[in-house]
Amino acid sequence: MIRTPLIFAGTADVCGKFKGKAFPLDQMERRAVSGIGWTPTNVQITCFDAIAPSPFGALGDLVMVPDPAALADVDYEDGLPPERLVLADIRTSEGAAWNCCPRAILRAALARLKEVSGLVLRGAFEHEFQLIGAPARPGLAYAAEGFRAQAAFCGTLMAALGQAGMAPDTMMKEYGANQFEVTIDPEDGLRIADTAVLLREIARATALRFGERATFTPILDPSGVGNGVHIHMSLIDAGGKPAGWSADGPGGMSPVMASFVAGILRHAGAIVALTAPSAISYDRLTPHRWSAAFNNLGLRDREAAVRICPGTSPAGFNVEYRAADAAASPYLALAAIVHAGAQGIADGLPAPGITEEDLTLATPEALAARGIAPLPQSLDAALTRFEADALVRSWFPAGFPEVYLAHKRGEIGALAGKSAGDRFAAYAEVY
């Protein structure tokens, strides 16, 4: 059968979906210069395919320019077309970065971190997802039997990630029903988010090859566990050496890492609007779900907003931001975290206290005295915090915060009148 090899160019937009256009693969060199046409109002297409109020209307033109350095070409050797994806930047017709381009927004955050600290971010997104084709049964949490049931899928996914240029690390059957976790080795800078985008799409593509669907929804069933995205981060100096660890620092943090984390925690209540941006994200961000419910720093605590991970040497030391999920664009989530951390460094914030207890047992007054507060308990509340925080909004390009707020409030509006069960089902379908 005649078939033109195509490649899909896109970006993970405001709702975290990978959107763009396909073109013939042999045009890559030309398209990397000229790009492909894109429309400003596309940014306001919510995850439910409704168009939120847009300042652009039907006007304007943009150019989506593929980045050949961010290309994945995976041949499953099963007779079907390979999975070919390339990440792209969105630019104006004049060639400037568009103020709502997710990759440009992250680049600016990383440049700010470099400016205030001289350091580079190294990290990786750790993803959880669920397969929704096979029937779930009990007794498989973390079990070899549960892994064995999907061993072919797991092995194929790891091979596909390797073909896509990543370094696969671990794959396991997680606690939840048909839930799996996949990790990859860390990358530097923009590549951290690029690989997160590609990993999600390759996982979905691999599941389809096995007649199943992979959902990264924040929480599939409120009576079960959620699917988190844990963002691991370390700081690297100009010579490529770790700069985040200190043997004498609190929890092993160097002074610059301590200020970076302090900035994240100080602004967590506002940035969670970008890191956990669905209407059901906050059903997961509740106490005793092994996610995060407070703006606290924990030592090996899987209910802290930021966790200090095991590591007693410079090379192995990292911290993990846990108040995130895959409804977020990896670019926007990481940009918000990096800006908050850079703000902490710029402000010279001292090391935050480390919690090692169940915070739900403390009074609000006692927590406040330690600088700890609950995270927003709904998307609407998180958006209100983001909107009211002029400093946090100033980190982003002019016009972007307003676009983001309108988009997310449009998403909330699309759920009006739906039952709780219908809301969970709707997100399971789109993610």
N, C-alpha and C positions, 0 to 999 in steps of 0.2 A: 504494500500500500504506500502511495506517495505521501511523504510527510516532510514539511519544512521544519528543521530544528529551531525551536523558539526558546527564548529566555525571558523570564518574568523580572522586570525591574520595579522596585517599589521601596516603600519605607513603612515603618511601624508608626502609624499616625496617632492622633490624640486618643483614640479608643483602643490603641494597642493592636489593631488589626493590620496585617501586612497588605498594603494596597498599592496598586500601580498598573502597569501595562506590560504586555509581552511584545517582543519584536524578533525578527529573524536573527539567529545567533551570529551570522556572518556580518551583521551590521554593528557589532559591538564597538569596534574602533571608531566608527563615525558617530554613533550615538553617545559615546563617552565625551564627545566634544559638543555636538549639536543638541543632544538630549531628545526627549519626547514631550509632547504637549501635556499640560496639566491645568486644572481649573482651581482657582482659590477656594471656592465654596466647597470643594471636596473635603476640606478639613473639617467641615461641619456635618458630615455624614456620620451619624452615631453608629454604635455597634448594632443597633436594630434597624439600620438603613433608613431612618428618618433623618431629615435635614434640620438641624437645630438652627435657630435664628442666626443669620450670617450677615456680617457687615459688607460682604462682597457682592451679594446678590448674584445676578447672572453675568456680572462684569469681570473683566480681567483675564490675563493669561499668565501661566507660569511654565517653567521648563523643568522636567525631572531628568537629572543627569546621572546615569549609572556610573558607579565607581568600580572599575575592573579589579581593584585590589580587594573588593568585598564581594567576591563571586563564589558561589557554590555550585558544583556540577557533580551530581550524584547519579551514577548508573547502577541500578539495582540488578541488572543482568537478568531481567525477567521478561524481556520482550516488549515491555512498555516504554514510553519515552522517558529519558532521564529527567530527574528533577533539577532544573536549572534556574537559579535565582541570583539576582545581583541587587545589592543595596544602592540606593540613589539619594542624591541631594536635590532639594527643591530650590530653584533659583528664580529670580525675576527675569523678565525678558531681556533686561540689561546685563544679566550675569551675576548680580549680587545675591547673597544668601537671603532667602525669603524669611521674614520674621517669624513664620510659623513652621519652618523646616526643623523637624526633630533632631536631625544629625547636626545641623548648625547650632542649635541651642545647646547640645551637649558639648560640642567643640568649644563654645564660648565658656562654659563652666570649667572645662579642663584647663583652658588657657588661664582662667582666673586663679585656679589652684596653683598653677605653675608660677604665676606672677607673685602671689602672696607667700609662697613657701619654697619655690624652686624645685618642687617635687612633682612626680608623675604618679597617677593612680594605677595600681595593678589590681585586677579583680576578676571575679566570675559570678555569673548568675546560677544558682542552684535551683532547678525546677522540679516541681511535683505536678503530676497530671494523672488522669484516670482514663482507662479504656472503657468505653460504654457499649461495646458490642457483645462481650462475653458475660454470661450470668455470674453474679457475685456469690461467693459462699464463704462461710466463716472458717477460721482456723488457718488462714494463709498469711497473716500479718508477719512480715519479715522472714517468712518461712521459705526454705528451699523448694517446697512443694508449690508455693505460689509463684516463685520465680520460674520453676520448671514449666509451669503451664503456659508461660509466655516467653520461653527461652529463645525461640526462633525470632520472635519480634525483637527482643532485647538485643540479641546478637546482631541482627540486621541494622537496628538503629545505631548501635555503636560503630559498625562498619561505615554506615552512611555519614555519621558525624566526622569520622576520620577522612573520608573522601572529600568532605566539605572543608577540610583544612583545620579542623579542631583536633584537640588532643583529648579523647574520651578518658574519663577517670573511673567513675563507678556507676553501676546500674543496680537498683535493688527494688524488690517488692516492698512497697511502703505499708504503713499501718492500715490505710483505708481500703474500701472495697475496690478491687482492680486498680489500685493506686501504685504508681511507680515514681521513683526519683532518679534523675540522671544528672551527673556532674561532669564537668570538663575542667581541664587545667586553666589557670588564670592567664589573662591577656593584659595588654597595656592600653590605656586611653580609650579612644573611640571603639577599638576592637572589642572591648568588654561588652558593649551593647550590641554591636554588630553580630557577635556570635550568639547572643541571647535571642535575637530575632530569627536568625537562621536555624538555631536549634529547635525552636517551637515549630517552625514550618516543616522541618525535616521529620520531626516526630509525628506530626499530623500526616505527612505524606507516607511515612513508613507504616503507620497504622492502617491507612487505606489499602496498602498493598496486601495486608493480612485480613481485609474485609472488616476492619474495626474502625472506630473513631477515637481519637485522643482529644479529651477536653481538658483545658487548663483553667476552667472556671474557678473563681476564688473559693467557692464551696458548692459542691454538687447537691448535698443533702444536709439540711441543718441539724439532723440527728447524728451525722457522721463528722468526719474530719474535713478540714479545708485543704486546698492546694496552695501552698505558699510559694513565693519566690524569695529566696534568701540571697542577699547580695553581699558577697565576700569582698573585702577591700584591704589592701595594704598600701603603703607609701614607699616610693622608690626615688633615690636621689639621682643627680645628673650622671653619675658613674654607673648606674644600674644596681646600686647596693640598697638593701632594705633600710628604711629610715623610720619605721613605725615602732620598733621594739627597743626596750631598755630594760636591762636586768633589774634596775633599781626603781623603775617606774611603777605606778599603781596598775596592777593587773598586767604588768609587762609593757605598758604603753610608754613610748617616748613622749617628751613634752609636746612635740608637734602633733603626734597622733592623739594625745589627750585633748588638745584644743580642737582638733578636727572632729572628734567624737562629741565633745561638749557642744559644738555648733549644731551638729545633727540633732542632738537631744533638745537643745533650746528651741529649735524651729520645727520639731517633729509634728506639732499640732497643726501647722500650716502645710508642710510639705507632704503630709500623708494624703492630701487631696490629689496629689500627682502619683504617689506610689501605691495607693490602694484606692483606685478611682471608680469602682463600680458601686451600685446601690446595694449589693450583697457583700461587698468586701468587709463591711463592719459586723456582719454576722460571724465572721471568722476572727476579727480582731477583738476578742472578748477573753476574759480571764479563763485559764485552765483549758485552753484549746491549743497550747503549745505554739502560739503565734506571738502577739504583742498587744497589750492593752494600756500600757503606760509608757511615758517617755523616759525609760530607765536604762541604765547600763548594767548588764549582768555578767558575772564571771561564769562562763559555761552554763548559762541559764537560758533555756529555750523558750522562755516566756518574756524575755527582755526585748525592748525595741532594738537595742544594739547589744550583741553578745560578743564577749571576748572569747575567741576560739582557742582550743588547746594549741600550744606552741611555746616552747621555751628557748627558741633561738631566733635570730633576726630573720632567717629565710622562711621559717614556718609560721611566723606570727601574722595574724589577720583578725579583723573584726567583721561582724556579720550584721547587716541591717535586715530585720525580720518583718517589718510592717509593710510588706509589699506583696503584690500578686500579679498574675499575668494578664489582668485587664489593663495594666499600665503599659504604655510604650516604654521599652527599656531605655530609650534615649531620654525621655522626659523624667522618668523616675530617677535615673542616675544623675541627670543634670541637677535636679532638685537637691539630692543628697550631697553632691559635690559642692554646690553653692553654699549649702548650710555649713558643711565642714570648712570650706574656705573662709566663710564669715567668722567661724569660731577661731580660726588661726589669725585672721586679721584683727579680731577683737582681743586676742591674747587670753582667751578663756582658760580658766584653770581646769584641772582634771575633774571630771564629775565623780560623784560618789558611786561606789559599786554596790548594788543590791544583791543580797543572797537570801531573800525570804519571800514569802507570799505577800505581795503588796495589797491584796484584797483584805488582809487582816488589819491593816493600818487605817487610821482615820484620815480623812482628806486633809485635816489641819497638820497632822504629823507628816504626811507626804509633802505638802506644800512647803513645810519648813526645810525639807531636803531638796527642794526644787523639782519635785516629781508631781506630775498631774496625769489624769487619764487622757488617752488620745480621744479625739472626737468619736462619737458613737454612731454617726451616720454620715453618708456622703454629703448630705445637705449641710450638716454642721461643719464638716471638713472644708467644704467650699466657702462657707461663711468665714472661717478662720483665714483661709488663703486670701480671700477678697479684702479682709480687714487689715491684713498685714502689709503695709506699704513697703517695708524693707524687702520682704520675700518677693513681692511682685516686681520690685525694681531689679531683681536679678535677671529677669527675662526681657526679651525684646519688646519694644513699645507695641502695644496692640495685642500681644499674645495672651496676657492674662484674661482680657475681656473675651477673646475668642474661646479660650479654654473654659471659662466659667459658663458661657452661653452653651457651648457644646455639652458639658456635663449636666447642666440643668435641663437641656433638651432630652438627654438620656433619661433623667429622672421622670420627666414628663411623659415619656413614651411608656412608662410602667404604670401610669395612673389607672386606678381601678382594677389592677391585676391582683390576684390572691398571692399569698406568700409562695405557694407551690408553683404558680405560674411564673413568678419572678425568677425562682431558682432554675426552672426548666428553660426559660428564655436565655439566661446566661450560659447554661450548659450547652445549648445549641450553638451560640455564636462564638464561644471560646473553646 
